[in-house]
C-alpha cells in the first residue's frame, strides 16, 4: 500500500497533484476537511472502497464502496470513521487501477 500525501489547500486555492492509484491499495490521512479525489480516465467504471475498521456490538461495520463512473471525477470525504487505530490512516482499495488517479487534499474547516 502506498501512503498518499495530503496537500493542504490555502484559502486562495491551489494546484492538485494526482498520482496513479496503487494496485495493492493506498492509505491516507483522515479527518475534518480531508477529501480523497478520484479521477477515472478508464472506459469502465471502477469501485473505490474505504475500509471501515470499527465494530458495533461485535458486528463489523460495512466498508464504504463508491462507484466512479467512466471518465468521472469524484471527491470522497475521509472522516475519522475510517481511521485505523493501529496505523492512524484510512485504507483504500480499488477494483482496478487502469487509468485511475488519486489525490488527497485537506481544506480549511
SULDAUR-V257611 format. One record per pair of residues at least 4 apart in sequence whose ideal C-beta (glycine too) atoms are under 7 Angstrom apart, sorted by the first residue. I is the first residue (numbers start at 1). J is the second residue. D is the distance in Angstrom with one decimal. If there is no record, write none. Layout:
# SULDAUR-V257611
i->{I	I}
j->{J	J}
d->{D	D}
This chain:
# SULDAUR-V257611
i->{1	1	1	1	1	1	2	2	3	4	4	4	4	4	5	6	6	6	6	6	6	7	7	7	7	7	7	8	9	9	9	9	9	10	11	16	16	16	17	18	18	18	18	19	19	19	20	20	21	21	21	21	21	21	22	22	23	25	25	25	25	26	26	27	27	27	27	27	28	28	28	28	28	28	29	29	29	30	30	30	30	30	30	30	30	31	32	33	33	33	33	34	34	34	35	35	35	35	35	35	36	36	36	36	36	37	37	37	37	37	38	38	38	38	38	38	38	39	39	40	40	40	40	40	40	40	40	41	41	42	42	42	42	42	43	44	45	45	45	45	46	46	46	46	46	47	47	47	47	48	48	48	48	48	49	49	49	49	49	50	50	50	50	50	50	51	51	51	52	52	52	52	52	52	53	53	54	55	55	55	56	66	66	68	68	78	78	82	83	83	84	84	84	84	94}
j->{22	24	25	26	27	91	22	26	27	26	27	28	102	104	104	28	29	34	104	105	106	14	16	17	103	104	105	106	13	14	105	106	107	14	108	37	103	105	103	39	101	102	103	101	102	103	97	101	26	94	97	100	101	102	26	97	97	91	92	93	94	92	102	87	89	90	91	92	36	78	89	90	92	104	34	89	104	34	78	79	80	82	83	89	90	80	109	106	107	108	109	78	104	106	75	76	77	78	105	107	76	78	92	102	104	73	75	102	103	105	48	68	73	74	76	100	102	73	101	46	68	69	70	71	72	99	100	71	99	46	70	98	99	100	70	70	67	68	69	70	68	94	95	96	100	65	66	67	95	66	68	76	92	94	63	64	65	92	93	63	64	78	82	90	92	63	82	91	61	62	63	64	81	82	84	85	61	59	60	61	61	74	76	72	74	82	90	90	88	90	88	89	90	91	100}
d->{6.5	5.6	4.8	5.9	5.3	6.9	4.2	5.0	5.2	5.1	6.8	4.5	6.4	4.8	6.9	6.7	4.5	6.7	4.7	6.9	5.3	6.8	6.8	6.9	6.9	7.0	5.0	5.1	6.8	5.0	5.3	6.8	5.0	5.6	6.2	6.5	5.1	6.4	6.2	5.8	3.9	6.5	4.7	6.4	6.3	6.8	6.7	5.8	6.5	5.2	4.3	4.2	6.6	5.0	5.1	6.9	5.2	6.3	5.7	4.3	6.8	4.7	6.5	6.6	4.2	6.4	5.6	6.8	6.1	6.0	6.1	5.4	6.5	4.5	5.6	6.4	6.4	5.9	5.1	6.3	5.0	5.5	4.3	6.8	5.0	5.9	4.7	5.1	4.6	6.6	4.1	4.6	6.6	5.0	4.6	6.5	6.0	6.8	5.4	7.0	4.5	5.2	6.7	6.4	5.6	7.0	5.4	6.5	4.5	6.5	5.6	5.1	6.8	5.0	6.6	6.7	5.5	4.9	4.4	5.4	4.3	6.9	6.2	6.6	5.5	6.8	5.5	6.9	3.8	6.4	6.0	5.0	4.0	6.6	5.4	5.6	5.4	6.3	5.0	5.5	5.3	6.1	5.6	5.3	5.6	5.3	6.9	5.3	4.4	5.0	6.0	6.8	6.5	5.8	5.2	6.9	4.8	6.9	4.7	6.4	4.6	6.7	4.9	5.9	6.0	5.2	6.7	4.1	4.4	6.6	5.2	6.4	6.5	6.2	4.8	6.9	5.0	5.9	5.5	6.4	6.2	6.7	5.7	5.4	5.2	5.7	5.2	3.8	6.4	6.2	7.0	6.2	7.0	6.2	6.1}
